[in-house]
Amino acid sequence: MMALVLKAFPTRLRRFKEGDRVSPQDDLSPQGFDRLVETGYIEKLPYAAKLKKQDPSKAD
């Protein structure tokens, strides 16, 4: 399952920015996937579902 980053956050290995894809298997330490969902940094819905809702006029 892929999720969408809603707010930028750093991990020990990299910095995720808004719009990036992330999965529960990614190394998100020191945070955890569930904690980032609870605090609103990532959207738990599959990334593909978010793309369907996105406004086409905002596409890159």
C-alpha atoms as one frame of an Amber mdcrd trajectory, in Angstrom:
protein
   0.000   0.000   0.000   1.334   3.401  -0.922   0.354   6.500   1.002   0.742
  10.185   0.219   2.848  12.647   2.226   0.659  15.593   3.242   3.282  17.581
   5.214   7.064  17.437   4.839   9.018  15.534   7.499  12.588  14.292   7.955
  13.763  10.776   8.784  17.249   9.554   9.578  17.806   8.616   5.929  15.965
  11.280   3.934  13.489  14.137   3.940  10.018  13.444   2.571   8.233  16.371
   0.952   4.568  16.998   0.225   3.343  14.747  -2.575   5.960  12.010  -2.074
   4.869   8.396  -1.844   5.588   6.389   1.295   4.743   2.886   2.489   4.688
   1.170   5.896   7.818  -0.774   4.828   9.914   2.409   4.373  12.419   3.261
   7.117  10.705   6.248   8.722  12.707   6.223  11.954  12.644   7.833  14.396
   8.923   8.138  13.583   6.649   5.271  12.663   4.123   4.963   9.846   1.101
   4.827  12.186   2.330   7.802  14.221   2.773   9.882  11.061  -0.785   8.980
  10.002  -2.143   9.957  13.451  -0.371  13.321  13.364  -1.501  14.122   9.803
   1.842  13.906   8.014   0.750  11.113   5.693  -2.588   9.980   4.287  -3.327
   6.332   4.969  -5.443   5.923   1.833  -3.669   4.322  -1.105  -1.782   6.847
  -3.233  -3.724   5.890  -6.371  -7.016   6.880  -4.721  -5.622  10.355  -3.975
  -4.596  10.801  -7.623  -8.180  10.199  -8.763  -9.412  12.997  -6.467  -6.690
  15.473  -7.508  -7.709  18.477  -9.591  -6.273  18.037 -13.130  -5.518  21.764
 -13.362  -2.970  21.330 -10.536  -1.015  18.584 -12.303   2.729  19.115 -12.769
